[in-house]
Amino acid sequence: MKKKKWIHLIEPWIIPILIIIIWEVSNKTGILANTVLPAPSDVVKAGYEQAVSGVLFDHLQISTTRALIGFLIGGSIAFVIGILNGIVPFAQRYLDTTIQMLRNIPNLALIPLVIIWFGVGEEGKIFLVAISVFFPIYVNTYHGIRNVDPRLIEMGKIYNLSKYKLFFKVIILGAMPSILVGIRYSLGIMWLTLIVAETVAASSGIGYMSMNAREYMQLDIVVLAIILYAILGKIADSIAKLLEKKLLKWNPVYQ
């Protein structure tokens, strides 16, 4: 059993490892020019140098802080409004149409306005991240609440559950799979938005590090920044998976 468990842990990493090996060999044999894409070993060396100098961790901490603050603000508001519109018909009639209209505006198209409103400070980047995560979480929360089986709600009423228990034990738990899908999707969009925000108007962060390296043709650092975003995205996705397993252990699909 332990052997099978280790195999399952290794299997997802087989293709990425093969890609890195082929990439390294292609670069060292001259098939892939260093001016097009530096070798993985060169990228690791650049990362080590940046880490030793402390610059890498400074940019990483700044980007992560921006992402988390924006996610918490946008996600919290989306969650509350999604529940409100899902439960209260009056709120749904007056709010949902407006939100759906705004959802179709590309959030990156707001960058010129955001720069005018907030300048190039932290507020603008956090605002863009908050907007980007708002809509996936709102839509999935709203539809999750609306699609809770009415028979479960009726059964809860028959068993004389209090409004509190009916809300948390039946409605929220019933909507949780959809809510977590929204969270998982929004985590990917969060990093995508932050990348653009930091490359357009920033003086710190991973995106800024990448753009600054581009000015000096430091391709190894540019690739390092891209890999860092990929790793951060994977970590966020893994956290979302753990949340699914933890919060949905009652659901046979997630067992």
Phi, psi and omega in degrees: 000319180296321180297316179297322179297317179296322178298317180296327179287326183279324187310315182296341184262358183297309182295313177303320180294318178298318179299317180295318180297313179296320179299313181296313181297317180298323181288316184288333179271357177089359178295320178248116184292144180294336179282347177267311180207117180291156180292151177306323179297323177292323178294317178298318179298316179297319178297320179296315180297318179293324180291316180298320180288344180090350182295318183300313183291328176297311180295321180296316180295319180294314181296317180296320179297314178301314182297314184292318180296313179298320180295316181295318180292304182296318181294319180295314180296317180297318181298314181295313182292324177299316177294315181301311181291332180285332185259320186259110181302324180299314179294320180298319181295324187265337186253323190298317181300316180297316180296319180295326176294315180294329182298333183276358175273121178301124184297332179287342176289346180276354186305314178301318178295318182297321178296320178293317182290312190249352186075208182252022179279189183292328186301320182294319180292318178295321178299315180297318178295317180298318178295320184292324181273343184300309190292316177300319181290320179299308184300314182288326176293314181300310182290328176296317178295316183293332185262008173297134183302118180302333180293327177293320178295317179297320179295321177298322178292322179298322179276011175058040174292142176293163179300324179298309181293322179298320181291310186276323185275336183247302187290307182294316179296323178293328181272350187303318178303317179291320180299317181291329173298317178298319179296315182297318179293319183291332178296323176291316179296326180304312181289323179299315180294319181295322178304310182294316181300321182282337179274338181272311185216088180200156175237012178197167182105168183295320179299318177296319178302319179294314181292322178294321178293325179298322180300328182255013178057037177269080185297329180296322179285325176299314179294322177301316179298319179297316180294322178299317177298321179296317180294316179298320177296319178295318178298316179298318179294322179294322177296320178296321178296319178296321176299319178300313181295324182285312187274342183243027180292343176283342183271124183303330182296328185259006181277000000 
